[in-house]
Amino acid sequence: MKTDAKIGITLSGGGARGIAHIGVLQALEDAHLAPDVICGTSAGAIIVVLYAAGLSPAEIKSISEQSNIYKLFRLVLPKRGLSSQDYIYKQLKDLIPDNSFESLKKKFFVGVTNLNSGKHEIFDHGPLHELVIASSAIPGVFQPIEIDGHFYVDGGVMNNMPSEHIRQYSDFLIASNVVTKVEKSNSELAGLKSILARVFEISLWYRSRLNYEACDMIIEPLGLHNYHIFNFSKSNEIYELGYYAAMDQIERMQEQLT
């Protein structure tokens, strides 16, 4: 194997389905193919920044299981969103005390959406905690995050799988996508809630596949459509789907790196 090859990975958003990313990282670690350059959006950003800080996939999995997810949705007066992200922010500060990209052990990029300019932006410098929180600020659910006079929200609004930017830093680039799309019957689209959820799902799926051509390998765990984005109680099942989806591709990856 080319020991000097730099492996990159980009992780999509997807709420609770993002736990599958932890399984993907564990599979890569088990195969001694740990990525050197990483990029994350939304849930993917929260998971992968911990990995970039030096936490193992097993430690990140433990943190995801111990965290009380309902604290993430502590309601505040809905000025621009329904909820603040104070709980996530506090956890990031506890786990990564130094609020800078330079403190991380791996090269890390995060994707966000600039509400003021209407552009997707990728950062590898600046206030680390705030940018990761901004990347996961789902519009209408979480408040936008103000950084240097601009309001930022979830990077998945415009690009749920940023890969083209880190292509230049990677010899072999992996995309871990936890947003899947399956056909729905008319009975499953009977109410306004189900229709809006379906529109969001299709849109997110499309924005996850925009830059697939920049990647050398795509990992899309099968069965994730059975878990909605707030299905945190099924974390072990979601984790295993990610792990085995990655393990299925390890041999092909090793051949391409030989």
C-alpha positions in Angstrom: 0.0 0.0 0.0 1.1 3.6 -0.7 2.0 4.6 2.8 2.5 8.2 1.8 -1.0 8.5 0.2 -3.2 11.1 1.9 -6.7 9.8 2.5 -9.5 12.4 2.6 -13.1 11.9 3.7 -16.1 14.2 3.5 -19.2 13.5 5.7 -22.7 14.6 4.9 -25.3 16.0 7.3 -28.4 13.9 8.2 -29.3 14.3 11.8 -29.3 11.0 13.8 -28.3 9.1 10.6 -25.0 10.9 11.0 -24.1 8.3 13.7 -23.4 6.0 10.8 -20.3 8.1 10.1 -18.8 6.9 13.4 -19.1 3.4 12.1 -17.5 4.3 8.8 -14.5 5.9 10.7 -14.2 2.9 12.9 -14.1 0.6 9.9 -11.3 2.7 8.3 -9.4 2.7 11.6 -9.7 -1.1 11.8 -8.3 -1.5 8.3 -5.4 1.0 9.1 -6.8 3.4 6.6 -7.5 6.4 8.9 -8.2 9.6 6.9 -5.7 12.4 7.1 -7.9 15.2 5.8 -11.6 15.6 6.8 -14.5 17.8 5.9 -17.9 17.8 7.5 -21.3 19.4 7.2 -24.1 19.6 9.9 -24.2 16.3 11.9 -21.1 15.2 9.9 -19.2 18.3 11.1 -20.0 17.7 14.8 -18.8 14.1 14.6 -15.7 14.6 12.5 -14.4 17.6 14.4 -14.2 15.4 17.5 -12.2 12.9 15.4 -10.0 15.7 14.1 -9.3 16.6 17.7 -8.0 13.2 18.5 -11.0 11.3 19.9 -11.3 7.7 18.7 -14.5 6.5 16.9 -15.3 4.5 20.1 -15.1 7.6 22.2 -17.3 9.6 19.9 -19.8 6.8 19.9 -19.9 6.7 23.7 -20.4 10.5 23.8 -23.3 10.3 21.3 -24.9 7.6 23.5 -24.5 9.5 26.8 -25.7 12.9 25.5 -29.3 13.7 26.3 -30.5 14.7 22.8 -33.5 16.5 24.2 -31.2 19.2 25.6 -30.3 20.1 22.1 -33.8 21.4 21.6 -34.1 23.7 24.6 -36.7 26.1 23.4 -36.0 29.8 23.4 -38.0 32.8 22.3 -38.3 32.2 18.5 -36.7 35.3 17.0 -35.0 33.6 14.1 -35.3 29.9 15.0 -37.0 27.7 17.5 -34.0 26.6 19.6 -30.5 27.5 20.6 -27.5 25.2 20.4 -26.1 26.0 23.9 -25.8 22.4 24.8 -23.8 21.4 21.8 -21.7 24.5 22.2 -20.9 23.6 25.8 -20.0 20.1 24.9 -17.6 21.3 22.2 -15.9 23.6 24.6 -15.5 20.8 27.1 -14.2 18.3 24.6 -12.1 20.8 22.5 -11.0 23.6 24.9 -9.0 25.5 22.3 -11.4 27.3 20.0 -9.1 27.0 16.9 -8.5 24.8 13.9 -4.8 24.9 14.7 -5.4 22.9 17.9 -6.7 19.9 15.9 -4.6 16.9 15.2 -5.9 16.4 11.6 -6.6 18.9 8.8 -10.3 19.8 9.1 -12.7 21.7 6.9 -16.3 22.7 7.7 -19.1 23.7 5.3 -21.6 26.5 6.2 -24.2 28.6 4.4 -23.8 32.4 4.5 -27.3 33.8 4.8 -26.2 37.3 3.9 -24.3 36.5 0.7 -26.4 33.4 -0.2 -23.2 31.5 -0.8 -21.8 28.2 0.5 -18.5 28.6 2.3 -15.8 26.2 3.6 -13.6 27.2 6.5 -10.3 25.8 7.8 -9.6 28.7 10.1 -11.5 31.0 12.4 -13.6 30.3 15.5 -13.9 26.5 15.5 -16.8 26.1 17.9 -19.0 28.7 16.3 -18.4 27.4 12.8 -19.2 23.8 13.7 -22.4 25.0 15.4 -23.3 27.1 12.4 -22.8 24.2 10.1 -25.5 22.2 12.0 -28.0 25.1 12.5 -31.0 23.7 10.6 -33.0 26.8 9.4 -36.3 27.2 11.3 -35.1 24.8 14.0 -31.9 26.4 15.3 -31.0 30.1 15.4 -28.4 31.3 12.8 -25.0 31.9 14.2 -23.4 35.3 13.8 -19.7 35.4 12.9 -17.9 38.6 11.9 -21.2 40.3 11.1 -22.6 37.6 9.0 -25.4 35.0 9.8 -24.6 31.4 9.1 -26.7 28.3 9.0 -26.5 24.6 8.1 -24.0 24.0 5.3 -26.4 21.3 3.8 -28.7 24.1 2.7 -26.5 24.5 -0.4 -24.0 21.6 -0.4 -24.5 18.6 1.9 -21.4 16.9 0.7 -18.6 19.3 0.1 -15.8 17.4 -1.6 -14.4 19.5 -4.4 -12.5 21.8 -2.0 -10.6 19.0 -0.2 -9.9 17.1 -3.4 -6.6 19.1 -3.8 -5.5 17.9 -0.3 -6.3 14.2 -0.9 -4.8 11.4 -3.0 -7.8 9.3 -2.3 -11.1 10.9 -1.4 -14.0 9.1 0.3 -17.6 10.4 0.5 -19.7 9.1 3.5 -23.3 9.9 2.6 -26.1 9.1 5.2 -28.9 10.7 3.1 -30.7 8.0 1.1 -33.8 8.2 -1.1 -36.3 5.4 -1.7 -39.6 5.5 -3.5 -42.7 6.5 -1.4 -46.3 5.3 -2.0 -49.2 7.7 -2.1 -50.4 6.5 1.3 -47.1 7.6 2.7 -47.6 11.1 1.4 -51.1 11.6 2.7 -50.6 14.6 5.0 -48.8 18.0 4.9 -46.2 16.9 7.4 -45.2 13.8 5.3 -45.1 15.8 2.1 -42.9 18.5 3.6 -40.6 15.9 5.1 -40.4 14.2 1.7 -39.5 17.5 0.0 -36.8 18.1 2.5 -35.5 14.5 2.1 -35.3 14.7 -1.7 -33.7 18.1 -1.6 -31.1 17.0 0.9 -30.4 13.8 -1.1 -29.8 15.9 -4.2 -27.5 18.3 -2.4 -25.5 15.3 -1.1 -24.7 14.1 -4.6 -23.6 17.3 -6.2 -19.9 16.6 -6.1 -19.7 12.8 -6.2 -17.4 13.0 -9.3 -14.7 14.5 -7.1 -14.6 11.4 -5.0 -12.8 8.1 -5.5 -15.2 6.1 -3.3 -18.8 6.6 -2.2 -20.1 4.9 1.0 -23.9 5.0 1.3 -25.1 2.7 4.1 -28.2 0.8 3.1 -31.3 0.8 5.3 -30.8 4.3 6.7 -34.1 5.4 5.2 -35.8 3.4 8.0 -34.5 5.9 10.6 -35.7 9.5 10.7 -33.3 12.3 11.5 -34.2 12.5 15.2 -34.1 8.7 15.7 -31.2 8.9 18.3 -32.6 6.0 20.3 -31.4 3.6 17.5 -27.8 4.8 17.6 -26.3 1.3 17.8 -28.2 0.1 14.8 -27.3 3.2 12.8 -23.7 2.9 13.8 -23.5 -0.7 12.6 -25.0 0.2 9.2 -22.2 2.6 8.7 -19.5 0.2 9.9 -20.5 -2.7 7.6 -21.1 -0.4 4.6 -17.5 0.8 4.9 -16.1 -2.7 5.6 -17.7 -3.9 2.3 -15.6 -1.4 0.4 -12.3 -1.8 2.3 -10.8 -4.5 0.0 -11.5 -2.3 -3.1 -10.0 0.7 -1.4 -6.9 -1.3 -0.5 -6.5 -2.4 -4.1 -6.7 1.1 -5.4 -4.1 2.3 -2.9 -1.7 -0.5 -3.9 
